[in-house]
């Protein structure tokens, strides 16, 4: 699903209206889609106390439609409609919908009554994609009001969250405009022709949806055998860190790889799962590489004197490879060219900083730019982990991942992702890019499910694998 800039979305709106679909109809559809979302998400809506806070632009007009629908259909227990600007400052479709609200007899206030503080749902219809600069005046007052007066209410943003507001849910229209502070993001169809959203072929930023990866999870043929689904070689481990490559190997297997071999240092304990084949980590590994489909290099590898020699030779190997953890640390400042080979790097922000010579804070300040820049310069695909993981390819194609949970903030989850990525690539090497996108989406979804089951504090890395079948079933094509 494409992510459009505000300017691109304004152009889409213009093209839609010029094609013969009036703006008033688009606004009505937008408001109705938000009401549909409220009915589905907060059932029974008749038990909810709702506050709708409206600005003066088209976003406020959407809010007036929402309020009219709630009022005339008697859908909620209590409704408060707050307008931040006097009616004479409204114009166009927003003013038309404000007048329709009056005609229906729905009361509108300029100051919140005390009882509104007990709202269970607050609708943010203050600022939309047409706003420019930092919020100020009544709009800023409204944003602060939502943050300060309704700490327990669910915050639902219309199209985009206003200013720096942290929404619990965002109902956006036609295409995604932002992936920050949206909470759970829902894209609603309001009648904008899809061809207008695709009118700029050079814009390559997308938000991952299940539909983007569904084709990778079709049922296997009845005459399947393990040789059809690839062989992953995991290279990693060091004294005290033998569990890291084992988790990577399990991630590959659970993702569907046909075979997984883990190369571990001599003397290290064998992985606990009998399904994992093992080899010793010595120069014989380079011969073994030739028989493999995908490499997964780095988990628990250490950064000793021999580490760079091993990692460099593996990076130069001809087969596709996923490089993570200590493999990235030893390559920092010395990252070789990919020479058109398939290379996937999966750094967290600290590792990313070491790769590009910046602080973690600088990386986090421009995650998109950091990932796209390194992908362009190195030729590798970059998976910059974190909230809304960024997946950037060397030609500019970039994906933002919407799944994830604080439950992933525990040791080993990155090793699981490395294994899942290699496992899916091994099965779909001709569509390896989409396999990387799928691995990140599934990993984040497993984090959400594990967090729901165990709690965000109690979930462990290997718990993710227990929820991978459920996550896969969510994206599997229906029969």
C-alpha positions in Angstrom: 0.0 0.0 0.0 1.5 3.3 -1.1 2.3 6.1 1.4 1.6 9.5 -0.1 3.0 12.8 0.9 0.5 15.6 1.8 1.2 17.3 -1.5 0.6 14.1 -3.4 -2.6 13.5 -1.5 -3.8 17.0 -2.3 -3.1 16.3 -6.0 -5.1 13.0 -5.7 -8.0 15.0 -4.2 -7.9 17.5 -7.0 -7.9 14.9 -9.7 -10.8 13.1 -8.1 -12.9 16.2 -7.8 -12.1 17.2 -11.4 -13.1 13.7 -12.6 -16.7 14.5 -11.4 -16.8 13.3 -7.7 -17.7 16.3 -5.6 -15.7 17.1 -2.5 -18.9 17.1 -0.4 -19.5 13.4 -1.4 -15.9 12.5 -0.5 -16.3 14.2 2.9 -19.6 12.4 3.5 -18.0 9.1 2.7 -15.0 9.8 4.9 -17.2 10.6 7.9 -19.4 7.5 7.3 -16.3 5.3 7.2 -15.1 6.6 10.5 -18.5 5.8 12.0 -18.4 2.3 10.5 -15.0 1.9 12.3 -16.4 3.1 15.6 -19.3 0.7 15.4 -17.0 -2.3 14.7 -14.3 -1.4 17.1 -16.1 -0.1 20.1 -19.2 -2.3 20.2 -21.6 -1.6 21.7 -21.1 2.0 20.6 -24.4 2.8 22.4 -22.6 2.4 25.7 -19.8 4.9 24.7 -19.4 8.6 25.5 -18.0 10.3 22.4 -16.4 13.7 22.0 -15.8 15.0 18.5 -13.3 17.9 18.2 -13.4 19.8 14.9 -11.0 22.2 13.2 -11.9 24.6 10.5 -10.6 22.8 7.4 -11.7 19.7 5.5 -10.6 17.6 8.5 -13.1 19.5 10.6 -15.7 19.0 7.9 -15.2 15.2 8.3 -15.7 15.6 12.0 -19.0 17.4 11.5 -20.2 14.5 9.3 -19.2 12.0 12.0 -21.1 14.0 14.6 -24.2 14.3 12.4 -24.2 10.5 11.8 -23.8 9.7 15.5 -26.5 12.2 16.5 -29.1 11.5 13.9 -28.7 7.7 14.2 -28.5 7.8 18.0 -25.5 5.6 17.9 -23.7 6.5 21.1 -24.7 7.1 24.8 -23.5 10.7 24.9 -22.2 13.0 22.2 -20.3 16.3 22.6 -19.3 18.2 19.6 -16.6 20.9 20.1 -15.8 23.4 17.4 -12.4 25.1 17.9 -13.2 28.0 15.4 -16.2 30.2 15.0 -18.5 29.2 12.1 -17.7 32.3 10.1 -14.1 31.1 9.8 -15.3 27.9 8.0 -15.5 27.7 4.3 -16.5 25.3 1.5 -17.5 21.8 2.3 -16.7 22.2 6.0 -19.1 25.1 6.3 -21.8 23.1 4.4 -21.5 20.2 6.8 -21.5 22.5 9.8 -24.8 24.0 8.6 -26.3 20.5 8.1 -25.3 19.7 11.7 -27.3 22.7 12.8 -30.2 21.7 10.7 -30.3 18.4 12.4 -30.5 20.1 15.8 -27.2 18.7 17.1 -25.8 21.0 19.8 -22.2 22.3 19.2 -20.1 23.9 21.9 -17.1 26.2 22.0 -16.0 25.1 25.4 -16.1 21.6 26.8 -18.6 21.0 29.6 -17.3 19.2 32.7 -19.1 16.0 31.9 -17.2 15.7 28.6 -14.1 14.8 30.6 -15.6 11.4 31.2 -15.6 10.5 27.5 -14.5 7.1 26.5 -13.7 8.0 22.8 -12.3 11.3 21.5 -12.3 12.0 17.7 -9.4 14.1 16.5 -10.8 16.0 13.5 -8.6 19.1 14.0 -5.9 19.1 11.3 -5.5 17.2 8.1 -3.0 16.9 5.3 -3.7 20.4 4.2 -2.2 22.0 7.3 1.2 23.6 7.1 3.8 24.4 9.7 3.5 23.8 13.4 0.0 23.8 15.0 -0.9 27.1 16.6 -3.8 29.0 18.1 -7.1 27.1 18.7 -5.8 24.1 16.8 -2.9 23.8 19.2 -5.2 24.3 22.1 -7.4 21.4 20.9 -4.5 19.1 20.5 -3.3 19.9 24.1 -6.9 19.4 25.3 -7.0 15.9 23.9 -3.7 15.0 25.6 -4.5 16.5 28.9 -8.3 16.2 29.5 -8.8 12.6 28.2 -5.9 10.4 29.5 -8.1 7.3 29.6 -10.2 7.8 26.5 -9.4 6.1 23.2 -8.1 8.6 20.7 -9.3 8.2 17.1 -7.6 10.4 14.5 -9.4 11.3 11.3 -7.0 10.8 8.3 -3.9 11.8 10.2 -3.1 12.6 13.9 -3.1 16.3 14.5 0.3 17.8 15.4 2.2 15.6 17.8 -0.9 13.8 19.1 -0.5 10.1 19.8 -3.5 8.4 18.5 -4.7 4.9 19.5 -6.4 4.5 16.1 -6.2 6.4 12.8 -8.8 6.0 10.0 -7.2 7.3 6.9 -8.6 7.6 3.4 -7.5 6.1 0.0 -3.8 5.9 1.0 -1.5 6.2 4.0 -0.2 9.7 4.6 1.9 9.0 7.7 3.0 6.0 9.7 4.0 8.0 12.9 1.8 8.2 16.0 -1.1 6.6 14.2 -1.7 3.7 16.6 -3.6 1.0 14.7 -4.0 2.3 11.1 -7.1 1.6 9.1 -7.3 2.6 5.4 -10.8 3.3 4.2 -12.2 3.5 0.7 -14.1 6.7 0.2 -14.5 6.6 -3.6 -11.2 8.0 -4.8 -10.1 6.0 -7.9 -7.1 3.9 -7.3 -5.4 5.1 -10.5 -5.0 8.6 -9.0 -3.1 7.2 -6.1 -0.8 5.4 -8.5 -0.3 8.3 -10.8 3.3 9.0 -9.6 5.4 6.0 -10.7 8.6 7.4 -9.1 7.2 7.4 -5.5 8.2 4.1 -4.0 7.4 4.2 -0.3 4.9 1.6 0.8 3.2 0.3 4.0 3.2 -3.5 4.2 -0.3 -5.1 4.2 -1.2 -8.8 4.3 -2.2 -8.5 0.6 1.4 -7.6 -0.3 2.8 -10.9 1.0 -0.2 -13.3 0.7 1.1 -15.0 -2.4 4.1 -16.4 -0.5 1.9 -18.5 1.7 -0.2 -20.6 -0.7 -0.6 -24.3 0.2 2.2 -26.5 -0.8 1.8 -29.1 -3.5 1.1 -32.7 -2.4 4.4 -34.0 -3.8 6.6 -31.6 -1.8 9.9 -32.6 -0.4 12.5 -30.8 1.7 14.8 -30.1 -1.2 12.2 -27.8 -2.7 12.2 -25.3 0.1 15.9 -24.4 0.4 18.8 -25.0 2.7 19.8 -22.3 5.2 23.3 -22.2 6.7 23.5 -20.3 10.0 27.0 -19.1 10.9 27.4 -17.8 14.4 28.0 -18.6 18.0 30.8 -18.1 20.4 31.6 -19.0 24.0 28.5 -18.2 26.1 26.4 -17.3 23.0 25.6 -20.6 21.5 21.9 -20.0 21.9 21.8 -17.1 19.3 22.5 -19.3 16.2 20.2 -21.9 17.5 17.3 -19.4 17.7 18.2 -18.2 14.2 18.1 -21.8 12.9 14.7 -22.4 14.6 13.4 -19.2 13.0 14.4 -20.5 9.6 12.8 -23.9 10.2 9.6 -22.6 11.6 9.3 -20.2 8.6 9.3 -23.2 6.3 12.9 -23.8 5.2 13.4 -27.4 4.0 16.8 -27.8 5.8 18.8 -25.8 8.3 22.4 -26.3 9.3 24.0 -24.4 12.1 27.8 -23.9 12.1 29.0 -23.5 15.6 32.5 -23.1 17.2 34.3 -26.3 18.3 33.5 -27.2 21.8 30.2 -25.3 21.8 27.1 -27.3 22.9 25.0 -28.5 20.0 21.6 -26.8 19.5 18.9 -28.3 21.7 16.5 -29.1 18.8 17.3 -32.3 17.0 16.0 -30.9 13.7 19.0 -28.6 13.4 22.0 -30.1 11.7 25.4 -28.9 12.9 28.9 -28.3 11.5 32.0 -26.9 13.2 32.9 -23.3 12.5 36.2 -23.6 10.6 37.5 -23.1 7.1 35.5 -26.2 5.9 32.4 -23.9 6.2 33.4 -22.1 3.0 33.1 -25.4 1.1 29.8 -26.1 2.7 28.5 -22.7 1.5 28.4 -23.8 -2.1 25.7 -26.3 -1.3 23.4 -23.8 0.4 20.5 -21.6 -0.7 20.8 -18.7 1.8 23.3 -17.7 4.5 22.4 -16.3 7.9 25.6 -14.8 9.4 26.4 -13.1 12.7 24.1 -14.2 15.6 26.4 -14.6 18.7 29.5 -14.6 16.5 31.6 -12.4 18.6 34.1 -9.8 17.3 37.4 -11.6 17.9 40.5 -11.5 15.5 39.1 -14.2 13.2 35.6 -12.8 13.0 36.3 -10.2 10.3 38.1 -12.8 8.1 35.2 -15.2 8.3 32.5 -12.6 7.8 34.3 -10.9 4.9 34.7 -14.2 3.0 31.1 -15.1 3.6 30.0 -11.6 2.5 31.9 -12.2 -0.7 30.3 -15.6 -1.3 28.0 -15.9 -4.4 24.8 -17.1 -2.6 22.3 -14.7 -1.0 23.0 -13.8 2.6 21.4 -12.2 5.7 23.9 -10.4 7.9 23.1 -9.4 11.5 24.5 -8.7 14.9 28.2 -9.2 15.2 28.6 -9.7 11.5 27.5 -6.0 11.2 29.8 -4.9 14.0 32.9 -6.4 12.4 32.0 -4.9 9.0 31.3 -1.4 10.5 33.5 1.1 8.5 34.7 -1.7 6.2 31.4 -2.8 4.5 32.3 -4.4 1.1 30.5 -3.8 -2.1 27.8 -6.4 -2.8 28.9 -6.7 -6.5 25.2 -7.2 -7.3 24.8 -10.2 -5.0 21.8 -10.4 -2.7 22.7 -9.0 0.7 20.3 -8.2 3.5 21.6 -6.3 6.5 19.3 -6.2 9.6 20.8 -3.7 12.1 19.1 -2.2 15.2 19.7 1.6 15.5 23.0 1.1 17.4 24.4 -1.2 14.8 23.1 1.1 12.1 25.0 4.0 13.7 28.2 2.1 13.6 27.7 1.1 10.0 27.2 4.7 8.8 29.4 6.5 11.4 26.5 8.3 13.3 25.1 8.2 16.8 22.0 6.2 17.6 20.2 9.4 18.3 21.1 10.7 14.8 19.8 7.4 13.2 16.6 7.6 15.1 16.0 11.2 14.1 15.9 10.2 10.4 15.4 6.4 10.2 14.0 6.6 6.7 16.9 8.6 5.4 19.5 6.5 7.2 18.2 3.2 5.8 17.7 4.5 2.2 21.1 6.1 2.2 23.0 3.0 3.3 21.0 0.8 0.9 21.9 3.2 -2.0 25.5 3.4 -1.1 26.1 -0.3 -0.2 23.9 -2.0 -2.7 22.4 -4.1 0.1 18.9 -4.3 1.4 18.6 -2.6 4.8 16.2 -3.7 7.5 16.4 -1.0 10.1 14.7 -2.6 13.1 12.6 -0.7 15.6 9.2 0.9 15.9 7.9 0.8 12.2 10.9 -1.1 10.9 12.2 0.4 7.6 13.1 -2.0 4.7 15.1 -0.1 2.1 16.4 -1.6 -1.2 19.2 -0.1 -3.3 17.0 1.1 -6.1 14.9 3.3 -3.8 12.0 0.9 -3.2 11.2 1.2 0.5 8.7 -0.4 2.9 7.4 0.6 6.3 6.3 -2.2 8.6 3.2 -1.6 10.7 3.4 -4.6 13.0 5.3 -4.9 16.2 5.1 -4.6 20.0 7.2 -3.7 23.0 7.3 -7.4 23.7 10.0 -7.6 21.1 12.3 -5.6 23.3 14.1 -8.6 24.7 17.2 -10.5 23.9 17.1 -12.9 21.0 14.2 -11.5 19.0 16.7 -10.1 16.4 18.1 -13.6 16.0 14.7 -15.0 15.4 14.1 -12.3 12.7 17.4 -13.2 11.0 16.3 -16.8 10.8 12.8 -16.0 9.6 14.2 -13.8 6.9 16.7 -16.4 5.7 14.0 -19.2 5.8 11.5 -17.3 3.7 14.2 -16.2 1.2 15.3 -19.8 0.9 11.7 -20.8 -0.2 11.2 -17.8 -2.5 14.6 -16.9 -3.8 13.2 -15.5 -7.0 10.9 -13.2 -5.0 13.5 -12.5 -2.2 12.5 -8.9 -1.7 8.9 -9.7 -0.9 10.2 -12.5 1.3 12.2 -10.0 3.4 9.1 -7.8 3.7 7.0 -10.8 4.7 9.5 -11.9 7.4 9.5 -8.4 9.0 5.7 -8.3 9.0 5.3 -11.8 10.5 8.0 -11.1 13.1 6.1 -8.0 14.3 2.8 -9.8 14.3 4.3 -12.6 16.4 5.5 -9.9 18.8 1.9 -8.6 19.1 0.4 -12.0 19.6 3.1 -13.0 22.2 2.6 -9.7 24.0 -1.1 -10.3 24.2 -0.6 -13.8 25.5 2.3 -13.4 27.9 2.3 -9.7 28.5 4.9 -7.3 27.1 7.3 -7.9 30.0 7.1 -11.7 30.2 7.3 -12.7 26.5 10.6 -14.2 25.4 12.2 -14.5 22.0 11.4 -18.2 21.4 7.8 -17.5 22.3 7.5 -15.7 18.9 7.8 -19.0 17.1 4.8 -20.4 18.9 2.7 -17.7 17.3 4.2 -17.9 13.8 1.6 -20.5 12.5 -1.2 -18.2 13.6 0.4 -15.2 12.0 1.0 -17.1 8.8 -2.6 -18.2 8.7 -3.7 -14.6 8.9 -2.1 -13.9 5.6 -2.6 -17.3 3.9 -4.8 -17.1 0.8 -8.3 -18.4 1.4 -9.3 -21.5 -0.5 
